[in-house]
Amino acid sequence: MSEKIKDYFEKGNFASVIKETLGSTDPEDLLFRVLSLEALHKYDDALLQYYKSRNLVENWDLISSCKALLFLLVYFKKDTELTMEIEHFKDFPYINQETEEFMKNIDKYVQHLKEYFNENNQDSAQNLADIKETLYNGNKEEQLYAIKKIYDLESQGISCLGIVSDYLRKKTIFDTNYALLLDYAIFAKLPDKIFFKKQEKYFSIIPAEYNTYLREMSEKLNDKIRYMSMTEKNISIARYISVLARPTFIYLLPDKITVEDFDSLFAALIVECSKLYDVDVTTDDYLKSLVFNEAKVNEFKAIISIVQNDF
């Protein structure tokens, strides 16, 4: 299996590495698993995996294993463990000249890691300050870029929940950008109650209480989008729907929809997108495959119109 896993890793397909190495006992596969978890910024999981399989991976490739562990310990600022692990690696018997040279310079390597994380932390602090300023004072496009940065930082293991929570409480008008930030808050399990105004009505929601619902529905929504992208003949419609579907779905909150409503949602998306591209909707084969409710379609079309105007 290692060649397959190595190929996945070299192509940057880290999610497939993690999936395919679940339960593996191959040392090379396990090291790639740790490195893939690190690449996806899943540092807690990476550290746990390393400790579970350290004997296997260290006996297979000591230098790469050492680098992987030191990276994690510096990131988590586990200085006591870091000191112990450095001594652990220095005490290894002679393997080859390359390993010997690395171990002689291990302290310099750790210092380099600390400098790297210190620079990143300073950049992150500035990023957070810039994001907050843009959210409150930027225009729609600038705000959308700031929201993208929030999700980018989250993928790097840097939480922006404090900024998001503050914004959701102070800016109560529910627009597309607000919906995207609410999406973030739900997945981050924000426990605070927030209030917002949508279509001249006030609503309250505790984002954490929607976490399970949104995770389950998001998976089904993504499956639907993937299938539609493969079957929809008009590429422009398929691409636009892939952009529009998520904010439309979030905009429906605090209302919950059922799985059965998904066909009606996608029918509404196709109808509205067909208007945009001046396409005869009656010829759309994907639309014909859907089982939808006309009343629901009209409800979703009204929401889609709002979302489109927000873009």
N, C-alpha and C positions, 0 to 999 in steps of 0.2 A: 504493500500500500504506500510505502514511503515516496516513491517516484510520483505518484498521483498527488500526494499531499504537498510535496516539494513544488510541483508544477502550480498547484493552487496558490501556494505562498508567494512564489516568484511573480505571479501575475497579479498579486494584490487581492486575491479572492479569499480574504481572511475568514469570512463567515462560513465558507465551505470547508476550510481547514478545521474550524471548530466543530462543525457538524459531523464531519467524516472521522474525526479522531476521538469522538465520545466513546469512552470505554476501551480505548486502545492501550496496549502494553508495549508498543514499539517505541524505543527511546527517541528515535529521530522524529517520529510523529508527535510525540509528547512535547518535545522541544518546540516544534513548529506550532503546536497548540498554545504554548505559553507565549511565544512571540506574537502570535496572531491576536491573542487576547490583549497584549500590550499595544499592538498596532491599532486596535479598536478602542483603546483607552479604558478597557475593562480591567483596571489594575487590581481591584480586590480579588476578582476571579483568577487573574494571572498569578498572583502571589499564592493563593490557595492551591492552585494546580501545581505550581513549582514545588511547594513543600510536600505535596502528595507523591510526586514522581522524581524527587531530586536525585536519589541514588541512580536511577536509570539514566536520566539526562546528563548528569555529571560524568558518569562513566563512559558515556557516548561522545560528548563534546564538552570538555571542561571549560574552555574559554568562553564559548557562546552561552553556556549555562551560567557561568559566573557573571557575565555582563548583564544577562537578563535579570538575575536576582539583585545585583547591585543597583540597577536602574530603579527597581521597585522600592527597595529599601531607602534610597535617597529621596524618591518621590514622596514616600510616606513619612520621611524624616524619622525613621526608626534608628537613631544613632547607636543605641546600645547593641541592637541586633547587627547593625552594620559593622561595628568593631569586631564582634564575635565571628561574623561570616568572613571578614577579611582574613582573620587568623586561621579560620577553617581552610580557606583556599590556599593560604601560604604554606600550610602544613602538609599539603598533598605531596606524595613522593614524586620524584622526577619522572616526567612522561616523555617530553621532547624539548628541544631548545626553544621553540616558539612559545610553548606554555610557560617555560621557565622565565623567559623575557617578560611575558605579560605579568606574571606574578611579582616580578621585581618592581614593576611600575604600577601596581594595582592602586597604590595610594594616589598617584597622579591621575589615574583614570577616575577614581571616586571624586577627586577635586574638580575634574572637568565636568562630571555629571552635576555636581552641586552648582557650579557656575551656570550651567545650561538651565537648570530649573529656576535659579534666581533671576536670570534674565527673562525667562518665560513668565514668572510671577509678576515682574514689574510691567511687562507688556500686557498681561491680563488685567492688572489694576487699571492701566490706562484705557484698555478696551472697555472695561465696565463703565468707567467714567464717561467715555465717549458715547456708549450705547444709551446710557441714562439721559444724557443731554439731548441726543437725537430723538428719543422717544417722546420727550416732553415738548421739544421746540422745533423739531424737523417737520417737513411736509410729508405727505403720504408716502412718496417714493423713498425718501430718506428713512422714514420709520420702518418701511418694509425691509430695507437693507439692514437696519439695526436689528430687526427681528431675525433675519438670516444669520447675523453674527452671533446672536444668542444661541441659536441651534448649533452653530459651528463650535462655539465654546463648550456647549454641553457635550458634544461628541468627543471633546478633548478632556472630559472629566471636570470641567469648570462650571459650577452651578451659577445661574443668574436668577435663581428663584426670588431672592430678595428684591431685585429690581422689578421683576415681573409682578410680584405680589403687590408692591407699592403702586405700580402703574394701574393694575386692575382695580385697586381700591379707590384711587383718586380720579381716574378717567372713566366715567361710568357710561359713556356713550358706546353702544355696541356696534362696531363696524368690523370690517374684515380683519384689520390689524389686531383689534381687541380679541376677535375670535381666535386668531393664531396664538396669541399670548395665553388665552384661556386654555387652549389645547396643551401648551407647554405646562401650565399650572396643574392640569389634570394628571398628566403623566408624571409630574414631580410630586404628586399627592399633597398639594397645598391644603392644609387643614382649616384655613380661615374662611369664614363666610364673606362673599363679595356680593355687591349689588350693582346692577347695570340696567340701563334703559334701552329697550329695543322696540321699535314700532310703537312709540308713545306709551309703552307699558313698562313697569318696573318688575324686575325679577331678582331672586337671590339664589345663590348656588354655593355649595361647598365642593370645590374641585375634587378633593380626595374621594368623595363619595361616588364620583363618576369614573374612577380609574378603571375598574373591572369592565364596566360597560363599554368604555371607549376602546380599551385594548381589544376586546372581543369583536366589536363592530369594525374597528380599524383593519383588523386582519381580513375580515370579509370584504370590506370596501377595497382593500388593496388587491385581493384576489379578483374581484370584479373588474377593476381597472386593468389588471394584467391580461385577463381574458379578452376584454373589449379591445385592448391595444393589438391583440393578435388577430382579431376577427373583423374589426371595423375597416371597411375598404378605404374610406376617406382618411388619409393620414392626418390632415389638418384638424379634422374634428376629433380624432382619437387623441392627438397631442393636447388640444385645448381642454378637452374634458379631463385629461389626467392632471391638468393644472387647477381646473375649476372645482373638481369633485370634492377635494378635501376641505377647502374653506366653506363650501356650501354645506357640507355635512356638519361641520363645527358650528356654523351659523344657526343651525336648528336648535342648539342648546338654549335653555335647559330641557326642551322636549326631547324625548327619546323615540327613536324609530325602531321598527321591527325589521327582521331580515326580509320579510315579505315586502316591505316598502322599498327595498333596494331597486327592484325593477322599475318602480314608478319614478324614483329619483333619477335613474339613468335614462329613462325615457324622456324626462323633462330636460336633462342635460343635452341629449341628442337633438331634441326639438329646438332648443334655444341656440345651440351651436350651429345647427343647420341654417338658421336664419342669418347668423353672422357671416357664414361662408356662401350664402345664397344657393344652398343645396336643396333639392327636392327630397323632403324627409320621407315621402311615401315609398321611395326606392331603397331606403336603408334596411339592409338585411338584418343587421344587429337589432334594430328597433323592433323588427317583426318577430324576433326570437324572445322578446321580453313579455312577461305577463304583468300588466300594470293596471292601475285604477285611475280613470280619467280625473276624478276629483283630487286624488293625491298628486297627480302630475301637475295639475293647475296650482296646487299649493306650493309645490317645489319650484315651479317656474317663477312664481312671485319672489321666492327667496333668491333664486339664481340671478334674477334681474338686479336685485339689491347688491349682491356680491360682485356682479360684473361692473356695476357703476362705481364700486369701491376701488376697483383695480386701476 
